[in-house]
């Protein structure tokens, strides 16, 4: 058994993830502003976010039975090459065309359709690339990758978007995805191929039903999958409020927003280093995760009422706590799931996450049209704290069966 986390496969998948994340962070940053900058409406910004999430509500569920019975590595590599080409074409188009909402929506739907399949294949293969006994450390590294890239790339993306616009960022993301795919071809992993690698629609439907039957039996997973989509959806919806608040409040601007995310990275990095060095004992994992969920919601409720320096401190604390809860959830849930069920169950989870994000993006966007941004943030997060108590704490015996076990 390997004595280190950093085997060939884990090193390659980490490197490929970092490369693709660099452009992905820049694209996310630019898209979070481009719609509001051209329309001035939180409702249209929410509509764009919701449309972007539509593929994630259905595509993963349809793709999951296939991915649980066929090789996932070719899917990951092939989709990185495909998305790289799409981004390059979009970048070239934008060089000579102005903002058109319909074009942006169509582009977003296409890349999010392929991205939904990619995300499912990646999350299903990733546990198989972590050496046995290193799950917590592996997911700690995974949880730190995007925050690290965010810290480095958000200020850079701010400069690129301000000076050159979205076309240059699109072209850069396309080139980086092609590079990431090339790196990922070096992964060496044996994957189980069921049914001789042949596709059967009857077997496909049975696999789909099997995934739902398994999830119905698992009460702990059901509670986790009921609460996490709500917190993710609310985060997606209120992110638009934060963007609009920074765009419309005197004394705040895009550069301050960029550094606003940087301090959250610093907190996540410190939290990740602590978690990597001192893994959480199994019997304390659920208790810590629940404390983080409630603290995070309380910090979000206060966020926009604070002066800017305290906003930074707020985000640093949330970053420190958030990396630990995310690592605990991913390492616990993904290792709890049998390999043959992982893609199917992850697909249901991803679909729920996207549905709630879609609903909250629209709902919170509409709320931002008629209510003060700060008041909306506070009310929504206080409600989430009550939901967390109702779902997670009252069902803690079932949830602990997933969280408080050796991984």
PLY file of the C-alpha trace (Angstrom):
ply
format ascii 1.0
element vertex 407
property float x
property float y
property float z
element edge 406
property int vertex1
property int vertex2
end_header
0.00 0.00 0.00
1.40 3.48 -0.86
2.84 5.38 2.09
2.15 8.78 0.57
-0.84 10.63 -0.77
1.21 12.00 -3.68
1.19 9.02 -6.02
1.47 9.46 -9.80
-2.28 9.48 -10.35
-3.08 11.86 -7.49
-0.35 14.27 -8.58
-1.59 14.28 -12.19
-5.27 14.81 -11.33
-4.29 17.61 -8.95
-2.16 19.31 -11.60
-4.89 18.96 -14.24
-7.47 20.39 -11.84
-5.30 23.41 -11.06
-4.70 24.15 -14.74
-8.39 24.06 -15.67
-9.39 25.94 -12.51
-7.20 28.93 -13.40
-9.32 29.79 -16.40
-12.52 28.65 -14.74
-12.12 31.10 -11.86
-11.42 33.95 -14.28
-14.51 33.04 -16.33
-16.75 32.82 -13.26
-15.52 36.20 -12.05
-16.11 37.86 -15.41
-19.55 36.32 -15.94
-20.65 37.42 -12.46
-20.21 41.03 -13.61
-20.84 41.06 -17.35
-24.63 40.56 -17.15
-25.14 43.11 -14.37
-22.80 45.58 -16.08
-24.84 45.39 -19.28
-28.34 45.22 -17.78
-28.13 46.71 -14.26
-30.70 44.15 -13.06
-30.31 41.57 -10.29
-33.35 39.76 -11.71
-31.70 39.31 -15.13
-28.47 38.34 -13.40
-30.44 35.72 -11.46
-32.13 34.56 -14.67
-28.75 34.09 -16.32
-27.47 32.13 -13.32
-30.59 29.96 -13.27
-30.38 29.20 -17.00
-26.75 28.23 -16.54
-27.80 25.69 -13.92
-30.55 24.02 -15.97
-28.29 21.30 -17.45
-27.13 20.32 -13.97
-30.69 19.45 -12.93
-31.23 16.64 -15.45
-28.05 15.72 -17.31
-26.24 14.13 -14.31
-29.17 11.83 -13.54
-29.31 10.69 -17.18
-25.55 10.21 -17.45
-24.99 8.49 -14.10
-25.92 4.88 -14.99
-23.56 5.04 -17.95
-20.69 6.39 -15.86
-21.14 3.71 -13.19
-20.65 0.94 -15.76
-18.10 2.40 -18.20
-14.70 4.07 -17.98
-14.65 7.58 -16.58
-11.17 8.70 -17.54
-11.93 8.96 -21.31
-15.01 11.04 -20.46
-12.95 13.46 -18.36
-10.20 13.86 -20.94
-12.57 14.08 -23.91
-14.80 16.71 -22.32
-11.81 18.87 -21.36
-10.72 18.87 -25.02
-14.29 19.58 -26.18
-14.82 22.44 -23.72
-11.45 23.88 -24.63
-12.57 24.10 -28.26
-15.91 25.68 -27.29
-14.24 28.39 -25.21
-11.78 29.17 -27.99
-14.62 29.57 -30.50
-16.60 31.78 -28.10
-13.56 33.95 -27.48
-13.05 34.47 -31.20
-16.75 35.33 -31.63
-16.69 37.91 -28.83
-13.70 39.69 -30.35
-15.98 41.12 -33.02
-19.44 41.16 -31.40
-21.07 43.18 -28.61
-23.08 41.89 -25.65
-26.16 39.87 -26.60
-28.05 38.16 -23.81
-29.26 35.31 -26.03
-25.75 34.40 -27.17
-24.45 34.39 -23.60
-27.34 32.17 -22.49
-26.77 29.70 -25.34
-23.04 29.54 -24.61
-23.69 29.02 -20.92
-26.17 26.21 -21.58
-23.71 24.36 -23.83
-20.68 24.56 -21.53
-22.78 23.73 -18.49
-24.25 20.67 -20.21
-20.79 19.26 -20.90
-19.64 20.52 -17.50
-22.40 18.62 -15.69
-21.23 15.32 -17.20
-17.59 16.20 -16.51
-18.26 17.06 -12.88
-20.05 13.75 -12.30
-17.32 11.69 -13.98
-14.63 13.56 -12.05
-16.27 13.16 -8.62
-16.87 9.45 -9.30
-13.30 8.73 -10.41
-11.51 10.95 -7.89
-11.85 8.62 -4.84
-10.17 5.85 -6.86
-7.12 8.08 -7.39
-6.58 8.64 -3.64
-4.41 5.95 -1.96
-6.15 3.91 0.74
-6.00 5.56 4.15
-5.49 9.08 2.79
-9.11 10.12 2.11
-9.23 13.05 4.54
-5.88 14.41 3.35
-6.82 13.89 -0.29
-10.07 15.81 0.05
-8.33 18.49 2.08
-5.99 19.07 -0.87
-8.97 19.01 -3.24
-10.82 21.51 -1.07
-7.84 23.89 -1.08
-7.24 23.90 -4.84
-9.99 26.29 -5.90
-9.48 28.70 -2.99
-5.78 28.85 -3.88
-6.56 29.56 -7.51
-9.22 32.09 -6.47
-6.71 34.02 -4.40
-4.23 34.20 -7.26
-6.63 34.63 -10.16
-9.39 36.90 -8.83
-7.24 40.07 -8.81
-5.77 39.01 -12.16
-9.25 38.39 -13.56
-10.34 41.83 -12.36
-7.52 43.43 -14.33
-8.10 41.26 -17.42
-11.85 41.92 -17.43
-11.42 45.67 -16.91
-8.69 46.14 -19.49
-9.37 43.48 -22.13
-12.91 42.18 -21.55
-14.40 38.70 -21.68
-12.97 37.58 -25.08
-9.40 37.35 -23.79
-10.53 35.40 -20.73
-12.48 32.96 -22.94
-9.46 32.35 -25.14
-7.25 31.78 -22.12
-9.70 29.30 -20.58
-9.88 27.37 -23.87
-6.11 27.03 -24.07
-5.86 25.96 -20.42
-8.54 23.28 -20.81
-6.68 21.76 -23.75
-3.51 21.72 -21.63
-5.36 20.14 -18.69
-6.76 17.38 -20.92
-3.29 16.62 -22.23
-1.97 16.29 -18.67
-4.87 14.02 -17.66
-4.11 11.54 -20.45
-1.15 10.46 -18.27
-3.41 9.02 -15.54
-3.06 5.24 -15.24
-6.04 3.59 -13.58
-7.86 0.31 -14.06
-11.61 0.87 -14.23
-14.30 -1.77 -14.01
-16.29 -2.07 -17.24
-19.62 -3.86 -16.81
-21.51 -5.78 -19.47
-18.52 -6.03 -21.76
-18.55 -2.28 -22.41
-21.89 -2.51 -24.28
-24.76 -0.10 -23.64
-28.24 -1.46 -22.96
-31.20 0.86 -22.47
-33.00 -1.72 -20.31
-29.97 -2.08 -18.04
-29.62 1.69 -18.03
-33.16 2.13 -16.65
-32.60 -0.56 -14.04
-29.37 1.14 -12.91
-31.26 4.40 -12.59
-33.96 2.79 -10.43
-31.31 1.06 -8.33
-29.73 4.40 -7.47
-33.02 5.83 -6.18
-33.77 2.63 -4.20
-30.38 2.80 -2.52
-30.80 6.45 -1.58
-34.26 5.86 -0.07
-32.76 3.26 2.29
-30.01 5.59 3.54
-31.61 7.98 6.06
-28.34 9.74 6.88
-27.60 10.45 3.23
-31.17 11.66 2.72
-30.77 14.24 5.47
-27.40 15.39 4.11
-28.87 15.58 0.62
-31.85 17.56 1.93
-29.81 20.21 3.74
-26.72 20.69 1.55
-28.63 21.67 -1.62
-30.46 24.34 0.39
-27.27 25.91 1.71
-25.64 25.68 -1.72
-28.69 27.17 -3.41
-28.86 30.05 -0.98
-25.15 30.71 -1.46
-25.63 30.86 -5.24
-28.59 33.22 -4.93
-27.08 35.59 -2.38
-23.80 35.76 -4.32
-25.69 37.92 -6.82
-26.79 40.21 -3.97
-23.20 40.60 -2.82
-22.07 41.42 -6.36
-24.83 44.00 -6.77
-24.08 45.49 -3.34
-20.43 46.03 -4.25
-21.45 47.52 -7.60
-24.00 49.97 -6.18
-22.61 51.01 -2.77
-20.44 54.15 -2.64
-16.94 53.35 -1.43
-17.00 49.77 -2.76
-15.82 48.59 -6.19
-14.77 45.57 -8.23
-11.20 45.59 -6.94
-12.39 45.53 -3.34
-14.66 42.63 -4.25
-11.68 40.79 -5.72
-9.68 41.16 -2.49
-12.83 40.29 -0.56
-12.53 36.76 -2.00
-8.77 36.66 -1.44
-9.04 36.84 2.34
-11.49 33.95 2.25
-8.78 31.96 0.53
-6.31 32.84 3.28
-8.76 31.51 5.84
-9.34 28.34 3.81
-5.62 27.82 3.40
-4.99 28.08 7.12
-7.94 25.80 7.84
-6.77 23.31 5.23
-3.25 23.24 6.66
-4.62 22.55 10.13
-6.94 19.83 8.80
-4.15 18.25 6.71
-1.84 18.14 9.71
-4.44 17.20 12.33
-7.26 15.04 10.92
-10.54 15.28 12.84
-11.26 12.20 15.03
-14.26 10.25 13.70
-16.42 10.78 16.79
-16.15 14.57 16.45
-16.75 14.99 12.72
-20.50 15.56 12.76
-20.38 17.91 15.75
-17.73 20.06 14.08
-19.58 20.07 10.74
-22.85 21.15 12.39
-21.09 23.95 14.29
-19.56 25.19 11.04
-22.91 25.14 9.20
-24.55 27.34 11.83
-21.60 29.69 12.20
-21.31 30.15 8.43
-24.98 31.09 8.12
-24.67 33.54 11.01
-21.64 35.17 9.37
-23.52 35.47 6.06
-26.47 37.07 7.85
-24.16 39.76 9.27
-21.91 40.21 6.24
-23.33 43.23 4.40
-24.01 45.19 7.60
-20.31 45.31 8.47
-17.70 47.90 7.49
-15.30 46.64 4.84
-12.45 45.65 7.23
-14.83 43.52 9.29
-16.24 42.01 6.07
-12.73 40.77 5.37
-12.44 39.27 8.85
-15.87 37.66 8.39
-14.81 35.98 5.14
-11.49 34.84 6.59
-13.29 33.06 9.44
-15.79 31.48 7.06
-12.96 30.30 4.85
-11.15 28.73 7.81
-14.26 26.87 8.95
-15.66 26.06 5.50
-12.71 24.01 4.26
-13.01 21.71 7.25
-16.73 21.03 6.88
-16.40 20.52 3.11
-13.55 18.07 3.56
-15.41 16.14 6.24
-18.53 15.87 4.09
-16.80 14.84 0.87
-14.41 12.32 2.43
-17.20 10.80 4.53
-19.92 10.63 1.87
-17.75 9.54 -1.08
-16.13 6.74 0.91
-19.48 5.69 2.36
-20.88 5.13 -1.13
-20.10 1.84 -2.92
-18.11 2.43 -6.12
-20.87 0.96 -8.31
-23.38 3.40 -6.82
-21.24 6.52 -6.62
-22.09 8.17 -9.94
-25.82 7.46 -9.60
-26.08 8.87 -6.07
-23.78 11.79 -6.86
-26.00 12.54 -9.85
-29.07 12.85 -7.63
-27.12 15.09 -5.27
-25.79 17.25 -8.11
-29.27 17.58 -9.59
-30.69 18.68 -6.23
-27.86 21.17 -5.78
-28.54 22.64 -9.21
-32.31 22.77 -8.77
-32.05 24.68 -5.52
-29.37 26.96 -6.95
-31.61 27.65 -9.94
-34.61 28.37 -7.72
-32.68 30.60 -5.33
-30.93 32.45 -8.17
-34.33 33.42 -9.56
-36.03 33.97 -6.23
-33.25 35.94 -4.57
-32.67 37.90 -7.77
-36.32 38.94 -7.77
-36.12 39.73 -4.06
-33.16 42.02 -4.73
-35.38 44.10 -7.00
-37.79 44.96 -4.18
-35.84 44.59 -0.93
-32.66 46.04 0.51
-29.76 43.68 -0.29
-28.62 43.56 3.34
-32.05 42.78 4.75
-32.58 39.98 2.23
-29.21 38.40 3.12
-30.02 38.48 6.83
-33.55 37.08 6.65
-32.63 34.23 4.30
-29.67 33.08 6.37
-31.60 33.16 9.64
-34.19 30.88 8.04
-31.37 28.57 6.88
-30.08 28.29 10.46
-33.50 27.05 11.58
-33.62 24.54 8.71
-30.15 23.24 9.64
-31.32 22.55 13.17
-34.50 20.87 11.93
-32.86 18.60 9.35
-29.33 17.91 10.59
-29.43 18.19 14.37
-32.76 16.44 14.93
-31.58 13.61 12.67
-28.03 13.53 14.01
-28.11 9.81 14.84
-28.60 8.96 11.16
-26.15 11.60 9.91
-23.44 10.46 12.33
-23.54 7.01 10.71
-22.12 8.69 7.58
-19.83 11.28 9.16
-18.44 9.52 12.24
-16.72 6.55 10.64
-13.17 5.69 9.60
-12.20 6.74 6.06
0 1
1 2
2 3
3 4
4 5
5 6
6 7
7 8
8 9
9 10
10 11
11 12
12 13
13 14
14 15
15 16
16 17
17 18
18 19
19 20
20 21
21 22
22 23
23 24
24 25
25 26
26 27
27 28
28 29
29 30
30 31
31 32
32 33
33 34
34 35
35 36
36 37
37 38
38 39
39 40
40 41
41 42
42 43
43 44
44 45
45 46
46 47
47 48
48 49
49 50
50 51
51 52
52 53
53 54
54 55
55 56
56 57
57 58
58 59
59 60
60 61
61 62
62 63
63 64
64 65
65 66
66 67
67 68
68 69
69 70
70 71
71 72
72 73
73 74
74 75
75 76
76 77
77 78
78 79
79 80
80 81
81 82
82 83
83 84
84 85
85 86
86 87
87 88
88 89
89 90
90 91
91 92
92 93
93 94
94 95
95 96
96 97
97 98
98 99
99 100
100 101
101 102
102 103
103 104
104 105
105 106
106 107
107 108
108 109
109 110
110 111
111 112
112 113
113 114
114 115
115 116
116 117
117 118
118 119
119 120
120 121
121 122
122 123
123 124
124 125
125 126
126 127
127 128
128 129
129 130
130 131
131 132
132 133
133 134
134 135
135 136
136 137
137 138
138 139
139 140
140 141
141 142
142 143
143 144
144 145
145 146
146 147
147 148
148 149
149 150
150 151
151 152
152 153
153 154
154 155
155 156
156 157
157 158
158 159
159 160
160 161
161 162
162 163
163 164
164 165
165 166
166 167
167 168
168 169
169 170
170 171
171 172
172 173
173 174
174 175
175 176
176 177
177 178
178 179
179 180
180 181
181 182
182 183
183 184
184 185
185 186
186 187
187 188
188 189
189 190
190 191
191 192
192 193
193 194
194 195
195 196
196 197
197 198
198 199
199 200
200 201
201 202
202 203
203 204
204 205
205 206
206 207
207 208
208 209
209 210
210 211
211 212
212 213
213 214
214 215
215 216
216 217
217 218
218 219
219 220
220 221
221 222
222 223
223 224
224 225
225 226
226 227
227 228
228 229
229 230
230 231
231 232
232 233
233 234
234 235
235 236
236 237
237 238
238 239
239 240
240 241
241 242
242 243
243 244
244 245
245 246
246 247
247 248
248 249
249 250
250 251
251 252
252 253
253 254
254 255
255 256
256 257
257 258
258 259
259 260
260 261
261 262
262 263
263 264
264 265
265 266
266 267
267 268
268 269
269 270
270 271
271 272
272 273
273 274
274 275
275 276
276 277
277 278
278 279
279 280
280 281
281 282
282 283
283 284
284 285
285 286
286 287
287 288
288 289
289 290
290 291
291 292
292 293
293 294
294 295
295 296
296 297
297 298
298 299
299 300
300 301
301 302
302 303
303 304
304 305
305 306
306 307
307 308
308 309
309 310
310 311
311 312
312 313
313 314
314 315
315 316
316 317
317 318
318 319
319 320
320 321
321 322
322 323
323 324
324 325
325 326
326 327
327 328
328 329
329 330
330 331
331 332
332 333
333 334
334 335
335 336
336 337
337 338
338 339
339 340
340 341
341 342
342 343
343 344
344 345
345 346
346 347
347 348
348 349
349 350
350 351
351 352
352 353
353 354
354 355
355 356
356 357
357 358
358 359
359 360
360 361
361 362
362 363
363 364
364 365
365 366
366 367
367 368
368 369
369 370
370 371
371 372
372 373
373 374
374 375
375 376
376 377
377 378
378 379
379 380
380 381
381 382
382 383
383 384
384 385
385 386
386 387
387 388
388 389
389 390
390 391
391 392
392 393
393 394
394 395
395 396
396 397
397 398
398 399
399 400
400 401
401 402
402 403
403 404
404 405
405 406
